[in-house]
Amino acid sequence: MTDDELDTLLCAPLEELADDGFSVKVAARTERAAWWRERFALFAPVAAAAALAPFLPGEELTRAALRLSPELANSGAAAFGIGVLVLTLALEKRFREAQSAL
């Protein structure tokens, strides 16, 4: 076999394999699993907080929040931290999409 024949053989398109919808099923299952992971990551902390709420000292937490509210409202460090948190959450989805594209 010559180099030209080998190049022609390697450059020729391969026939498609009949997978009887296997690829579509795998893609759907992967998409469904990703959807459940996202929902779990979103609602698990909410469920944990709801489960712990009856056991928290509500009156003490309310007093502490009322005492700290004016201090936090005038705090530049708190504003900066909240801004960083908002930007992080906004860019997280884009970062995940870029990672999955690789």
C-alpha positions in Angstrom: 0.0 0.0 0.0 1.4 3.4 -1.0 1.2 6.5 1.0 -1.4 8.0 -1.3 -3.6 4.9 -0.9 -3.3 5.1 2.8 -4.1 8.8 2.9 -7.2 8.2 0.7 -8.3 5.3 3.0 -7.8 7.4 6.2 -9.5 10.5 4.8 -12.6 8.6 3.6 -15.7 9.2 5.8 -16.8 6.2 7.9 -20.2 4.8 7.8 -22.6 5.8 10.6 -23.2 3.2 13.2 -26.8 2.2 13.9 -27.2 2.7 17.6 -31.0 2.4 17.7 -31.4 5.7 19.6 -28.7 4.9 22.2 -26.9 8.2 21.8 -30.2 10.1 22.2 -31.1 8.2 25.3 -27.6 8.8 26.9 -27.8 12.5 26.1 -31.3 12.7 27.6 -30.2 10.9 30.7 -27.2 13.1 31.1 -29.3 16.2 30.7 -31.9 15.0 33.2 -29.1 14.1 35.8 -27.6 17.6 35.4 -31.1 19.1 35.9 -31.5 17.2 39.2 -28.0 18.1 40.4 -28.8 21.8 39.8 -32.1 21.6 41.6 -30.5 19.7 44.5 -27.7 22.2 44.8 -30.4 25.0 44.9 -32.9 23.5 47.3 -30.8 21.4 49.7 -29.6 24.5 51.7 -33.2 25.8 51.7 -34.5 22.5 53.0 -31.8 22.3 55.7 -32.6 25.8 56.9 -36.3 25.0 57.0 -35.6 21.9 59.0 -33.4 23.8 61.5 -35.7 26.9 61.8 -37.9 25.5 64.6 -34.8 24.9 66.8 -33.2 28.3 66.4 -33.6 31.0 69.1 -35.7 33.4 67.1 -35.9 36.2 69.7 -32.1 36.4 70.2 -31.5 36.3 66.4 -34.0 39.1 65.9 -32.3 41.3 68.6 -28.9 40.6 67.1 -30.2 41.5 63.6 -31.7 44.7 64.8 -28.5 45.7 66.5 -26.3 44.8 63.6 -28.5 46.3 60.8 -27.4 49.9 61.1 -23.7 48.9 61.4 -23.9 46.7 58.3 -25.8 49.3 56.3 -23.0 51.8 56.7 -20.2 49.3 56.2 -18.1 49.6 53.1 -16.6 46.1 53.7 -20.0 44.5 53.8 -21.0 46.3 50.6 -17.9 45.1 48.9 -18.4 41.5 50.1 -22.0 41.5 48.8 -20.9 42.9 45.5 -18.3 40.2 45.1 -20.8 37.5 46.0 -23.3 38.8 43.5 -20.7 38.9 40.7 -19.5 35.4 41.6 -23.0 34.0 41.4 -23.7 35.9 38.1 -20.5 34.5 36.5 -20.7 31.0 37.9 -23.0 29.7 35.1 -20.8 31.2 32.4 -17.8 29.5 33.9 -19.5 26.1 34.1 -20.6 26.5 30.5 -17.1 27.3 29.4 -15.7 24.3 31.4 -18.2 21.9 29.8 -17.3 23.2 26.3 -13.7 22.1 26.8 
